[in-house]
């Protein structure tokens, strides 16, 4: 256990679940992580190598064109269509209750 270290954490605006986390497999054989919260917040997570070789955690919010107001993300998946470039397909499953449709 002495070799384990706390790597990094970041907070989301609301909870997610195991289905709102997916790996982006890049063409250069590295992996990045996409994490979504129920409230339509999607975070891109990666480690960048600093000038001294130390890994630096980095997060960035990613915007998607159509995630309707009042909808919740319940799952997400992604894959790279290419072996030589980064050409991702990202699928997002949402739900929207009838009560939120009436108010918007």
C-alpha positions in Angstrom: 0.0 0.0 0.0 2.9 2.4 0.4 3.2 2.8 -3.4 -0.3 4.2 -3.8 -0.7 7.9 -4.2 -3.6 10.3 -4.4 -3.5 11.2 -8.1 -6.2 13.8 -8.6 -9.8 14.6 -8.0 -12.2 17.1 -9.4 -15.8 18.0 -8.4 -18.8 17.9 -10.7 -22.0 20.0 -10.4 -24.0 16.8 -9.7 -23.6 13.1 -9.4 -22.9 10.7 -12.3 -22.7 7.0 -12.4 -20.5 4.2 -13.9 -22.2 4.7 -17.2 -21.3 8.4 -17.5 -17.6 7.7 -17.6 -15.8 6.7 -20.9 -12.3 6.4 -22.2 -11.1 8.1 -25.3 -8.5 6.0 -27.0 -6.3 8.2 -29.1 -4.5 7.2 -32.2 -1.1 7.6 -30.5 -2.1 4.8 -28.0 -2.8 7.2 -25.1 -6.1 7.4 -23.2 -8.1 10.3 -22.0 -11.2 10.3 -19.8 -14.6 11.8 -20.3 -16.8 12.2 -17.2 -20.4 13.4 -17.3 -22.7 14.6 -14.5 -26.5 14.2 -14.5 -26.8 18.0 -15.1 -25.2 18.0 -18.6 -21.7 18.9 -17.5 -19.0 16.9 -19.4 -15.4 17.1 -18.3 -12.3 16.0 -20.3 -9.6 14.7 -18.0 -5.9 14.0 -18.9 -2.4 14.1 -17.5 0.1 16.4 -19.1 3.8 15.9 -18.7 5.5 19.0 -17.2 9.0 20.2 -18.1 10.6 18.2 -15.2 8.7 15.0 -16.2 6.1 15.3 -13.5 2.6 14.5 -14.5 0.2 17.4 -14.1 -3.6 16.7 -14.0 -5.7 18.8 -16.4 -9.5 19.1 -16.7 -11.6 21.0 -19.2 -15.3 21.3 -19.7 -16.5 20.1 -23.1 -19.6 21.6 -24.8 -21.9 19.6 -26.9 -24.3 21.2 -29.4 -27.6 19.7 -28.4 -28.2 18.8 -24.8 -31.7 20.1 -24.1 -32.4 22.2 -21.0 -33.8 20.0 -18.2 -32.4 16.8 -19.6 -30.1 14.5 -17.6 -27.2 12.5 -18.9 -27.6 8.8 -18.0 -24.9 7.2 -20.1 -22.1 8.0 -22.5 -19.8 6.0 -24.7 -17.1 6.8 -27.2 -14.9 5.2 -29.8 -12.2 6.3 -32.3 -13.2 5.6 -35.9 -9.6 5.8 -37.1 -6.4 4.0 -36.3 -4.2 6.9 -37.6 -6.1 10.0 -36.5 -8.4 11.1 -33.7 -11.9 10.9 -35.2 -14.2 10.2 -32.3 -17.9 9.2 -32.2 -19.4 10.1 -28.8 -22.9 8.8 -27.9 -24.8 10.4 -25.1 -28.1 9.0 -23.7 -30.4 11.6 -22.0 -33.7 11.5 -20.3 -36.1 14.4 -19.8 -39.1 14.1 -17.6 -42.6 15.2 -18.8 -42.8 17.8 -16.0 -39.6 19.6 -17.3 -41.1 19.6 -20.9 -44.2 21.4 -19.7 -42.2 24.1 -17.9 -39.8 24.9 -20.8 
